[in-house]
Amino acid sequence: MGLEQSCRDDIEALGYVAAYLLRGNIPWQESAPHLYNMLAMKLCTNAGELCKGYPGVFAEILEHACQLSLDDMPNY
């Protein structure tokens, strides 16, 4: 969303990679090639929905990352 990247973004990206590897795709992968469409889909997709059917730790990682503020350090 145009904010400076931080440690939380690394954790969130790791969660999305894990979801991709488990599912074989992510919902915004096939969206139109516009950045705003992908952002809108990411904002509308919650961690529980993205990781449904897989161990809860994957959703917990994404939820933790999304709840962090820019200055917060992730609980590694």
N, C-alpha and C positions, 0 to 999 in steps of 0.2 A: 504494500500500500504506500510505497514511497518512503518508508521509514528506514533509518539506519539499521543494518543487519547486526544481530547480536547472537549470543550463545543459544538463545531460545530458538532461533531460526535453524541452527544446526540440528537441534534435537527434533524439531518439527520435520525437517527434511528427512532425517533418519527414519522417523515414523512413517512418512509417505513412501519411502523406498521399501520399508518392510511390508507395508500394505500392498504395494505394487508386486513385490515378489510372492506374497501369499495369494493374491487374487488374480494376478496375471494382467491387471489393468487398474487404472484409477478413473473415477467418473469424468474428470475434466480432460482426460487424455485425448478423447475423440471430439472435444468441443471445437468450435470455430477457432481459427488461429489468432483470435483477438485476446490480448492480455486481460481485458476487462471481463470477457466471458469466462475465462479460466478462474479469475479472482472471484467472480460471483459464485461459480460452482464450488470453489473451495470453501467459501464462507457459508454456503447452504448445506454442505455435507458435514455432519457431525462425526466425531471419532467412533462412536458406537456403531453407527451405520456403516462406516467405511471398514471397520474391523469385525463386523458381524460374522459369527461362526468360527472365529479364531480366538486363541487365548486372550483373556481380558487385559493382559499386560500391554498389548499393542495399543489398545484404545487408551489405557492409562498414560502411556508415554505421550501420545498426541494431546490428550487433555491437559497434562501437566505443562507441556510446552506452550499451548495456546493460552493458558492462564497466567503465564509469566509476563511481567512488564518488561520494558526495554532494558532496565538496569538490573533486573533480577538474575541471579545465577541459577541454572537448572540443578535439581537434586540428582546428581549423577549416581 
